[in-house]
């Protein structure tokens, strides 16, 4: 089941929330900073042991003080006009998160709007890639994931996801 909400991803009681992280995995601005603050210092300590993450890949940690049991950190691409494989790398983020969730037999996950903040990815294109990738994965792979929430922080992304999910 796919759904969309407008709100704070750090408040969701799901198996895993997805962190739109930077390559260091050591916290940053936006959703990354919010997740690190809400999870507490244990999250940062575990992230230090992971030695970063490549753009388009993902890594799993505990959720610590979050209502979610786990955090799946993924590094989205910075938008440079679409000529540096940005759409492919963004799709890879969603796929890798779903692969990790499936490997760990997770049922419910919540995604933020990966790369659409300071990384500058066009919101409508990012929404299309997110939904197409999640739908394709769910139809082609045997997965434990039965509930996927797109947690939108801003009104523009919320409206885009509502509109595209309705179609």
Secondary structure as the mmCIF struct_conf table of DSSP 4:
data_model
#
loop_
_struct_conf.conf_type_id
_struct_conf.id
_struct_conf.beg_label_comp_id
_struct_conf.beg_label_asym_id
_struct_conf.beg_label_seq_id
_struct_conf.end_label_comp_id
_struct_conf.end_label_asym_id
_struct_conf.end_label_seq_id
STRN STRN1 UNK A 2 UNK A 6
BEND BEND1 UNK A 7 UNK A 7
HELX_RH_3T_P HELX_RH_3T_P1 UNK A 9 UNK A 11
BEND BEND2 UNK A 14 UNK A 15
STRN STRN2 UNK A 16 UNK A 21
TURN_TY1_P TURN_TY1_P1 UNK A 23 UNK A 24
BEND BEND3 UNK A 26 UNK A 26
BEND BEND4 UNK A 29 UNK A 29
HELX_RH_AL_P HELX_RH_AL_P1 UNK A 30 UNK A 39
HELX_RH_AL_P HELX_RH_AL_P2 UNK A 41 UNK A 48
TURN_TY1_P TURN_TY1_P2 UNK A 49 UNK A 51
TURN_TY1_P TURN_TY1_P3 UNK A 55 UNK A 56
STRN STRN3 UNK A 58 UNK A 62
TURN_TY1_P TURN_TY1_P4 UNK A 64 UNK A 65
BEND BEND5 UNK A 66 UNK A 69
STRN STRN4 UNK A 70 UNK A 75
HELX_LH_PP_P HELX_LH_PP_P1 UNK A 76 UNK A 79
BEND BEND6 UNK A 80 UNK A 80
TURN_TY1_P TURN_TY1_P5 UNK A 81 UNK A 82
BEND BEND7 UNK A 84 UNK A 85
HELX_RH_AL_P HELX_RH_AL_P3 UNK A 86 UNK A 103
TURN_TY1_P TURN_TY1_P6 UNK A 104 UNK A 105
STRN STRN5 UNK A 108 UNK A 111
TURN_TY1_P TURN_TY1_P7 UNK A 114 UNK A 115
BEND BEND8 UNK A 116 UNK A 117
TURN_TY1_P TURN_TY1_P8 UNK A 118 UNK A 119
HELX_RH_AL_P HELX_RH_AL_P4 UNK A 123 UNK A 140
BEND BEND9 UNK A 141 UNK A 141
BEND BEND10 UNK A 144 UNK A 144
STRN STRN6 UNK A 147 UNK A 152
BEND BEND11 UNK A 153 UNK A 154
HELX_RH_AL_P HELX_RH_AL_P5 UNK A 155 UNK A 166
#
